[in-house]
């Protein structure tokens, strides 16, 4: 019954706000609406960028309804809404391109910082065969955020600080509020 009520009153704006609230509650340093240079001489935008104990994590948020079919490696995904069928490019490919652009900007492999990208799926849509690798729904995002505990290595903090000077973004939790630098605990 509660899910039915959520489906009736849920909107993309409410759904996105729930995700933002989860990110804020995590106390991880993060910024949103990050503009970075892309790999072809232009600019691109990242919805959310976080600093975690394992590296930089970018989250792209999308709202869907209906039943979704697709995998991490498929060229296209399909959404069924009632009797209607909609084919669209696999959004994980866009997430991978953003991760490559971010890696090029911070020289992640050269400075030893891992960069991961995930798609956050919000709304009432469900995957017919379970979430593909690289996709979080709101429940999976909550669990993943809770697992991101521990010290953030000083090297990653330094890369984060330099990155924030090179991008346009809306800072949210851009400074560590937990003060868990690896160098501080040594």
Buried (B, 14 or more C-beta within 10 A) or exposed (E): EEEEEEEEEBEBEEBBEBBBEBBEEBBBBBBBBBEBBBEEEEEBBBBBBBBBBBBBBBBBBBBBBBBBBBBBEBEEBBBBEEEEEEEEEBBBBBBBBBBBBBBBBBEBEEEEBEBBBBBBBBBBBBBEEEBBEBBBBBEBBBEBBEEBEEBBBEBBBBBBEEBBEEBEBEEBBBEBEEEBBBEEEE
